[in-house]
Amino acid sequence: MTRHLSAVHRCLGIGLLGMMIGPAFLQAQAQTVSTTSSSAMPPGIERSSFGQLPDGREVDCYRITNDNGIEMRVINYGGIIVSLKTPDRAGRMDDIVLGFDSIGDYLSDTYRQANPYFGALIGRYGNRIANGRFTLDGETYHLPTNDGPNTLHGGDVGFNQRLWHAEPFSSAEGRGLVLTYTSADGEQGFPGRLSTRVRYTLTNDDELAIDYRARTTRATPVNLTQHSYFNLKGEGSPSILDHQLMINASAYTPVDETLIPTGEIADVSGTPFDFREPTAIGARLGQKNTQLAYAKGYDHNFVLSKNPGQDDLPTLAARVLEPRSGRVLEVATTEPGLQFYSGNFLDGSLTGKSGRPYTHRSGLALETQHFPDSPNQPNFPSTILRPDETYHSQTIYRFSTTASENQLATD
């Protein structure tokens, strides 16, 4: 993995490297960010109605554009990124994330049954907790089970179904939205009153920087992430199997038949999970492999490789190239893990913004995270937040293009 890590400077560019300087950058950014009231929008940000929730509360949509024309739309329901438009190598703009144009689609029975979490903020605990329970400081807590016997993405009504408070801002780095939500003590079975703040920044270096912070009144597991599904050809395109994927990980966490980690940290060498070199997502899906069979494709946590002493800095986690459009997506994070999901349960029952159905494997998710079921796995990095601590995590998605279709993902 040394070659991939030494290539971070070349792959990620000056803008993303600027995000990697840690506390000094965060302090400077905090000083330059200025939020605004909902009645006045900064230049490059527009607010409109996205409809109403069944209880009558209004859902707002914020259209955020950077200086280069990249455009993101975010709603305060679930912090959902409903669209993200980036250029291909010829400069044509396409929406590269799966989602809908109305709140009704996110509230429909069909969507809730499929439960794909398109574009949403995930909490209080991203990914799975085995059997909907964990023990902390001698007390056992019980959570709703919404994924077979397990709890997935925070329970029946996770952060993806909450109405967040949103404040737009403009800063020296770009424009964005600060989203806040307070989860009550006992909500979905989790202990502690959790105050959560997520900042989306669409930078003028063509990055989406996500900064997560949280504080609690009682010890509690916290594992926040973002659940956008990407198709770099454009949403509504039929497949992501030809996307070239690199994941900066020499190990992953195998799962049982309910997709709970076994506790093993397994070497990816010689398996379909070795993405250390750019590989088409569909290249090995047909292999006979118990792990692929359990998940019906890829739905696994990768143990990210980190340089010594840089655990708290965003480092390269993954790179995706779509050869035809030339679009490249790079992901850097402070998190130790990355969940790669290949859209195994998309089945055409949901129709997106383009008017085309979201068919099998028509989107991929790269969820930066701590490992699944960590509250029940003592050998995994801890996800327990205590009252005297601040949860802090950063993830950066960088958008660029290759010069030609013949240019390889390693260029």
C-alpha positions in Angstrom: 0.0 0.0 0.0 3.0 2.3 0.2 2.6 3.3 -3.4 -1.0 4.4 -3.0 -0.3 6.4 0.1 2.6 8.2 -1.4 0.4 9.1 -4.3 -2.0 11.1 -2.1 -0.4 14.4 -3.0 -0.8 13.7 -6.7 -4.3 12.2 -6.5 -6.1 14.6 -4.2 -4.7 17.9 -5.2 -3.9 21.1 -3.4 -7.5 21.8 -2.3 -7.9 18.5 -0.5 -4.5 18.7 1.0 -5.5 22.0 2.5 -8.2 20.1 4.4 -5.5 17.7 5.8 -3.7 20.1 8.1 -5.9 19.3 11.0 -6.7 21.6 14.0 -5.2 24.8 12.5 -7.4 24.6 9.5 -10.5 23.9 11.6 -9.8 26.9 13.8 -9.3 29.1 10.8 -12.4 27.8 9.1 -14.4 28.4 12.3 -13.3 32.0 12.2 -14.2 32.6 8.6 -17.6 30.9 8.5 -20.5 33.3 8.8 -24.0 31.9 9.0 -27.1 33.8 7.9 -30.7 34.0 8.9 -33.2 32.0 6.8 -34.6 35.2 5.4 -31.3 36.2 3.7 -29.1 33.9 1.6 -25.4 34.4 0.9 -24.5 34.6 -2.8 -24.4 31.2 -4.4 -27.1 29.8 -2.1 -30.8 29.7 -2.8 -33.6 28.3 -0.6 -36.9 26.9 -1.7 -39.7 24.8 -0.4 -39.4 21.0 -0.8 -42.9 20.3 0.5 -44.3 19.4 3.9 -44.1 16.5 6.4 -47.4 14.8 7.4 -47.4 16.9 10.6 -47.3 20.1 8.6 -43.6 21.1 9.1 -42.0 22.7 6.1 -39.0 21.0 4.4 -36.5 23.4 2.9 -34.2 22.8 0.0 -30.9 24.6 -0.3 -29.3 25.0 -3.8 -25.5 25.6 -3.3 -23.2 26.4 -6.2 -19.4 26.8 -6.1 -17.4 29.2 -8.2 -16.8 26.5 -10.8 -20.5 25.7 -11.3 -20.7 22.5 -9.3 -24.2 22.4 -7.8 -25.5 20.6 -4.7 -29.1 20.5 -3.4 -29.6 19.6 0.2 -32.9 19.3 2.2 -33.1 19.7 6.0 -35.1 16.5 6.2 -32.5 13.9 7.0 -29.7 16.2 5.8 -30.4 14.5 2.4 -28.2 15.5 -0.6 -30.9 15.2 -3.2 -28.7 16.2 -6.2 -25.1 16.9 -7.0 -24.1 18.1 -10.5 -20.5 17.8 -11.7 -18.9 18.1 -15.1 -17.6 15.3 -17.3 -14.4 15.6 -19.3 -16.2 17.6 -21.9 -17.7 20.0 -19.4 -21.3 18.5 -19.5 -23.0 18.7 -16.1 -24.8 15.6 -14.8 -26.4 14.8 -11.5 -24.3 12.0 -10.1 -26.3 11.0 -6.9 -29.5 9.0 -6.6 -32.5 10.7 -5.2 -35.9 12.4 -5.7 -37.4 15.8 -6.5 -40.2 15.8 -3.9 -40.5 15.0 -0.2 -43.4 12.6 -1.0 -41.0 10.2 -2.7 -38.9 10.0 0.5 -42.0 9.4 2.6 -43.7 6.9 0.3 -44.4 3.3 1.5 -42.4 1.9 -1.4 -39.3 3.9 -0.4 -39.7 3.1 3.3 -40.0 -0.6 2.5 -36.9 -0.5 0.3 -35.2 1.8 2.8 -32.1 2.6 0.7 -31.2 5.8 2.8 -30.5 7.8 -0.4 -28.2 10.8 0.3 -29.0 10.9 4.1 -27.1 11.6 7.2 -27.0 8.4 9.3 -27.0 8.2 13.1 -26.9 7.7 15.9 -25.0 4.6 14.8 -24.2 4.0 11.1 -24.3 0.4 10.0 -25.4 -2.6 12.1 -25.5 -3.5 15.8 -26.1 -7.2 16.4 -29.4 -8.3 17.8 -30.4 -4.7 18.6 -28.5 -4.6 21.9 -25.2 -3.7 23.5 -23.9 -3.4 27.0 -22.2 -0.3 28.3 -20.8 0.4 31.8 -22.7 -2.7 33.0 -26.1 -1.8 31.6 -27.7 -3.5 28.6 -29.5 -1.3 26.1 -32.1 -2.5 23.6 -32.7 -0.9 20.2 -35.3 -1.4 17.5 -34.4 -4.2 15.1 -35.0 -3.1 11.5 -32.7 -5.3 9.5 -33.6 -8.9 10.3 -32.4 -9.5 13.9 -30.2 -6.4 13.9 -30.4 -2.6 14.2 -29.3 -0.8 11.0 -28.4 2.9 10.7 -29.8 4.0 14.1 -33.1 2.1 14.2 -36.6 2.6 12.9 -36.5 6.4 13.0 -32.8 7.3 12.6 -31.3 10.7 11.9 -32.2 10.1 8.2 -35.9 10.7 9.2 -35.4 13.7 11.4 -36.0 17.4 10.5 -32.7 19.2 11.1 -32.2 22.9 11.7 -30.3 24.3 8.8 -28.2 27.5 8.5 -26.5 28.4 5.2 -23.0 30.0 5.3 -20.3 31.4 3.2 -16.6 31.2 4.0 -13.2 31.7 2.4 -13.2 28.0 1.3 -16.7 27.9 -0.2 -20.4 27.8 0.6 -22.5 25.3 2.6 -24.9 24.4 5.2 -24.6 23.8 9.0 -27.2 21.2 10.1 -27.9 20.6 13.8 -30.1 18.0 15.6 -30.5 17.1 19.2 -31.3 13.4 19.9 -33.2 13.0 23.2 -31.9 10.7 25.9 -33.4 7.3 25.1 -34.3 8.0 21.5 -34.3 4.7 19.6 -33.0 3.1 22.8 -29.6 5.0 22.9 -28.5 6.6 26.2 -27.7 10.3 26.5 -28.9 13.5 25.0 -26.8 13.8 21.9 -26.2 17.3 20.3 -25.1 16.8 16.7 -23.7 19.3 14.3 -22.8 18.5 10.7 -21.3 21.0 8.3 -21.4 20.5 4.5 -19.0 22.7 2.6 -19.0 22.8 -1.2 -15.5 24.3 -1.8 -14.1 26.2 -4.7 -11.6 23.4 -5.1 -14.5 21.1 -6.1 -14.7 19.2 -2.9 -17.6 18.4 -0.6 -16.1 18.6 2.9 -18.2 17.1 5.7 -17.4 17.9 9.3 -19.3 16.0 12.0 -19.3 17.0 15.7 -21.3 15.7 18.6 -21.6 16.0 22.4 -23.5 13.8 24.9 -24.8 13.9 28.4 -24.2 10.2 29.0 -21.9 7.6 27.5 -23.3 6.4 24.2 -22.1 4.8 20.9 -21.8 7.3 18.1 -21.0 6.5 14.5 -22.1 9.2 12.0 -21.9 8.9 8.2 -23.3 10.1 4.9 -25.2 7.7 2.6 -25.1 9.1 -0.9 -25.3 6.7 -3.8 -23.1 7.7 -6.7 -23.3 6.9 -10.4 -20.6 8.8 -12.2 -22.3 8.4 -15.6 -25.3 10.3 -14.2 -28.2 9.1 -11.9 -30.6 6.9 -13.8 -27.8 5.2 -15.7 -28.2 1.5 -15.5 -25.0 0.2 -13.9 -21.9 1.1 -11.9 -20.2 -2.3 -12.6 -17.7 -0.7 -15.0 -16.7 2.0 -12.6 -13.0 1.5 -11.7 -12.6 1.4 -7.9 -9.5 1.6 -5.7 -9.9 1.2 -1.9 -6.9 2.0 0.3 -7.2 -1.1 2.5 -5.3 -4.3 2.9 -7.9 -5.8 5.3 -11.6 -6.0 5.7 -14.1 -7.3 8.3 -15.8 -10.5 7.2 -19.5 -10.9 8.2 -21.9 -13.7 9.1 -25.1 -14.4 7.2 -26.9 -11.4 8.8 -24.0 -9.1 7.8 -22.6 -8.7 11.4 -18.8 -8.8 11.6 -17.4 -12.0 12.9 -14.6 -10.0 14.7 -11.9 -11.1 12.3 -9.7 -8.6 10.5 -9.0 -10.5 7.3 -6.3 -9.9 4.6 -7.8 -8.9 1.3 -5.0 -10.6 -0.7 -6.3 -13.2 -3.1 -9.9 -12.3 -2.5 -12.6 -10.3 -4.4 -12.1 -7.7 -1.7 -8.6 -6.6 -2.9 -9.2 -3.2 -4.5 -5.7 -1.9 -3.8 -5.3 -1.7 -7.5 -8.1 0.0 -9.6 -10.5 -2.7 -10.5 -13.9 -2.7 -12.3 -16.6 -3.2 -9.6 -18.2 -6.0 -11.6 -15.0 -7.9 -12.4 -15.2 -10.4 -9.5 -18.9 -10.3 -8.5 -19.5 -13.6 -10.2 -16.9 -15.4 -8.2 -18.0 -18.2 -5.8 -17.3 -16.5 -2.5 -19.2 -17.0 0.8 -18.9 -13.3 1.7 -20.3 -12.1 -1.6 -23.1 -14.6 -1.3 -24.0 -13.4 2.2 -24.3 -9.8 1.0 -25.5 -10.6 -2.5 -22.5 -8.5 -3.6 -20.3 -6.0 -1.8 -21.7 -4.7 1.5 -18.6 -4.8 3.6 -16.4 -2.7 5.9 -12.8 -2.1 4.7 -10.0 -1.4 7.3 -8.4 1.7 5.9 -4.6 2.0 5.7 -3.2 4.9 7.6 0.2 6.5 7.8 1.7 6.3 11.4 0.7 9.3 13.4 -2.0 10.5 11.0 -5.1 8.8 12.4 -6.7 12.2 13.0 -6.0 13.6 9.5 -8.1 12.9 6.4 -6.2 10.4 4.3 -7.1 8.7 1.0 -9.7 6.0 1.4 -11.0 5.4 -2.1 -10.9 6.5 -5.7 -13.5 5.8 -8.4 -13.2 6.5 -12.1 -16.0 6.2 -14.7 -14.0 5.8 -17.9 -16.7 7.0 -20.4 -17.4 10.3 -18.7 -14.0 10.7 -17.2 -15.5 11.6 -13.9 -13.3 10.8 -10.8 -14.5 10.7 -7.2 -11.9 10.6 -4.4 -12.7 10.1 -0.8 -10.5 11.1 2.1 -11.5 10.6 5.8 -10.3 10.6 9.4 -12.4 7.4 9.9 -10.8 4.0 10.3 -13.3 2.2 8.0 -15.2 2.5 4.7 -18.3 0.6 3.9 -18.5 -0.2 0.2 -22.0 -1.1 -0.9 -22.7 -2.0 -4.6 -26.4 -1.3 -4.7 -27.3 -5.0 -4.3 -30.9 -4.4 -3.3 -31.9 -1.7 -5.8 -34.5 -3.5 -7.9 -36.2 -1.0 -10.1 -39.1 -0.3 -7.8 -37.9 3.3 -7.2 -37.9 5.9 -10.0 -35.5 8.8 -9.6 -35.3 12.4 -10.7 -34.5 11.4 -14.3 -37.7 9.5 -14.6 -35.7 6.3 -14.9 -35.9 3.4 -12.4 -33.1 2.7 -10.1 -32.2 -0.9 -11.2 -29.9 -3.5 -9.7 -26.4 -2.0 -9.0 -27.2 1.4 -10.5 -25.5 3.2 -7.6 -22.7 2.7 -5.2 -22.2 4.0 -1.7 -18.8 4.7 0.1 -19.7 5.3 3.7 -16.8 6.4 5.9 -17.3 5.0 9.4 -16.1 3.2 12.5 -16.6 -0.5 12.1 -20.1 -2.2 12.3 -21.2 -3.6 15.6 -18.2 -2.0 17.4 -20.2 -1.7 20.7 -20.2 -5.5 20.8 -16.7 -6.1 19.4 -14.0 -5.2 21.9 -11.2 -5.7 19.4 -12.6 -3.0 17.1 -11.9 0.8 17.5 -14.2 2.1 20.2 -17.3 4.2 19.2 -18.2 5.2 22.8 -18.5 8.9 23.3 -18.5 10.2 26.9 -19.7 13.5 28.4 -16.3 15.0 28.7 -15.4 14.3 25.0 -16.3 15.8 21.6 -17.0 13.5 18.7 -15.3 14.8 15.6 -15.0 13.2 12.2 -14.1 14.6 8.7 -14.8 13.2 5.3 -14.0 14.9 1.9 -15.3 13.9 -1.5 -13.3 15.5 -4.3 -14.6 15.7 -7.9 -12.4 15.9 -11.0 -12.0 14.4 -14.5 -9.4 12.4 -16.5 -8.1 13.9 -19.7 -9.1 11.0 -21.9 -10.9 7.6 -21.9 -7.6 5.9 -22.2 -6.2 7.4 -19.1 -6.1 4.8 -16.3 -7.2 5.3 -12.8 -3.6 5.1 -11.7 -2.6 8.2 -13.7 
